[in-house]
Every structure is written in C-alpha cells, then in structure tokens.
Amino acid sequence: MFYHGLSSYMELAFPKDELMPITGSGFDTIGNFSLTLIDALDTVMIMGNKQLFKALYPLISNIDFNINVNVSVFETNIRVIGGLLASHIIASTDPDIRETYDFSLLDKAEEMGKKLLPAFDTPTGIPYGTVNLLDGVNEGESLDVCTACAGTFSLEFTWLSLLTEDPVYEQVARKAVRELWKRRSSIDLFGNHINVATGQWVYKECTIGGLVDSFYEYLLKSSIAFSDEVEYQELFWKAYRAVKVYMKKGDWHVDVIMDNGIVSHPYFYSLGAFWPGVKILAGDVAEGMAELNAMSEIFRLVKFLPEALSLEEPARIVEGREPYPLRPEFVESLWVAYRATKNPTLLEAAYEIVDRLNNITRTKYGFANVRNVKTLELEDKMESFFLAETLKYLYLLFTPDNEYNVGNYVFNSKSI
Ligand code: DMJ
C-alpha cells in the first residue's frame, strides 16, 4: 500500500505537495515544497528500505523554501521540520548511511526553522498561525491562533536546538507553552483560539479534538523525550487531570466551556481518536482501552470514523462532518494499545482497517480521501499523512520486532 502511493506520488505528483490519486497528477496544498516526500521519507526507513531512502533523501536538498507562500506554522513544523529531523536522525545514526550522509536534512530543517521564527515575535510570545516563507509575517495577518497551533512545537524545536546548538527554538517553544499555561482557566482548561497580541481567549471551548489536541500530546511526549524535563511533565498531569474531571463522560470526552466545564458539544471527533493512545502512554491503560473499545463499536457501524459524531442518543454523524480524509489517529491509538497490551483483537481491528482502505479507498494511482463515510464517495486527494502516519502505524502494528517498536523512540504528531 505504501509503495503504491509513494511510487505514484514520485512519478506523477512530485515535486508538488500531494498526489491526486484518481486523476494521477499532483497539486500544491500546504506549502509548494514537496510535502509528501518530506513527510513520508522516514517511513521508508521504518519499512527497512535503505536503498530507496538513499535514493530519495538527496532530492530534498533541491527543494526551495525561499518561496512566496503563506504556510501554517503548526503544519510546517510537525510535517516538514518533524519529517526532516526524523530522517536526519535516522540517516546520521544508521551504520549503512551515516558514512556518506552530508547532514543536508538537518540544514533544511534549520532553514525552515529560521523561516518559522518570525511567527513567534508577538507581544505575548504566542505565535501567529501563518507565516510567509519569503517575507515573514504578513501585514494584516490574523491575530487569532488555535491552541494546538500555538503549543505544538516543543518536540521538534527542542531537537532542533539540540542538533544545531542554537537555543532559540527551544526557548520560543517553551515560552509559547508557558504563555498558554498562564491563561488556563481556574479549572485548568484551555480555549481553542487565543489572540496572540492581547492573550485573550477568542473561543473558550475546550476539546481534545482538533484545535487543542496536540497541545496536550506534546506536554506528555516532551516530558518523555527529554529526560531532564520536569516542567512539561507537571503541566501535563495538571492539564490531564482537568480533562478527566470535566470532559470525560462515560468512556468519551466531550467539548466543554473552559471556565465552568459546561458541555458545549457532546461530540466525538476523528482527530480525537489519538486520546486513548495518550492515556496509555501516560500509563492509564484500562481507561485508554475502554475508550478505544467505544471507538471500535462505532467502527463496526460505519466504514470509517467520520470527522464528527454527535454522542447524543441516537448517535449521528454531524452534518457537514462526513469525510474521512485517511486520518491516522485511530490506528495510532491501536498501535500504542497493542504495544502495551499485545491484545490480539487490536490487530484484528487494524486488519479490518487495512481491508477497508484497500477495498474502498484504493485507486489506480494511490488511495483517496473519503468525502462521505455514508456514501463512500471519494475525493481526488491523498493527504501526505496517509503515507507518513496512517500506513506507518499500520505497518508497525504488524511488525512487532521492528526497531521502531522495540527501540527508544518518541513519535511526534506527524510521526516519529
Ligand atoms: C496530522 O497532520 C497530525 O496528526 C496532526 O496533529 C493532526 N492532523 C493530521 C492527521 O489527521
């Protein structure tokens, strides 16, 4: 499946960002910088294909980041800097590659890091959501940024500082988290959008779904990744406890107002399906498994998890939120759960997903987003994260002895 998608991307879409899997061409989506290659490259090595990795990584030196394009600071960090650093760490440590490896992936990661830095130059230190790769922050740029978009830098930026010996990345990432933290509510919840100039919340709804999700994820993962790290660890446990107290309803978590915990949307989001994985990584295995089982029940009723599902009786797919864009979060949680429990029913669920992806979303040139999980109509788009995340986790689920299952790794939000 991975090679079916990757070879079409390289033949028909590269150097565009993403593959159009139905018509067999490519288009630029988030940055005009060959996103799929950068995002998916580390998965080539996870699958053990050193020859292909060696053939592909030199192409990255020629990708031009000096382009007049506005990019999401968050997406560019997790997928581009995250992708480049993951591949760099692999290339510089693999005995068969490091002899000839020229550190060009780290150079590109640093180049992109420098281009994202102007976004952090705000009165609060909370970054803008978007930056222009040529000119920095545009005049008139929106002052509102989502919490995840402001607080999901600590893994990549700390690694970038460690590898380049330039502390600035680690510092701006930590400052952004501290500034968000200062503005938590009296019950330790967060809104989903904040103004980077005033530090006032723009939307006071707290969610573990998109807009806040990876802010929580990075507090935990940073405390695991950096052994001398205590600050993120303390923040994570406080924030995690508040999510449990105010947002957990039965096995699910719902959206609540940050000031009083009143339920605003009793919704499950496909993006929130990473939460059982966070729980299990935090050691909360029984609760993580219970939530994952609840999600698996839904998965029995629909072919793919939709973007949003109302949990009010009778449960229904939220209008306008019917797509399944080949997201990884559910398989990510299955993978974390399987590593922790070795429960074979998790493999059965993963196999069922593989089957449905092959039967429903596979096209002549790759795999296509599902536009509507009820009609199973497809869209001519294959997200970079399908190769970089969804298939990576599926592959790891079925290769228990893989170095990246048994070794000491922390996966970022995109993910290694
Ligand atoms: C990915 O790029 C990342 O997992 C991100 O944190 C959330 N959205 C997509 C996948 O759904």
Boltz pocket constraint, residues with backbone or C-beta under 6 A from the ligand:
constraints:
  - pocket:
      binder: B
      contacts: [[A, 78], [A, 214], [A, 271], [A, 327], [A, 328], [A, 329], [A, 385], [A, 389], [A, 413], [A, 414]]
      max_distance: 6.0
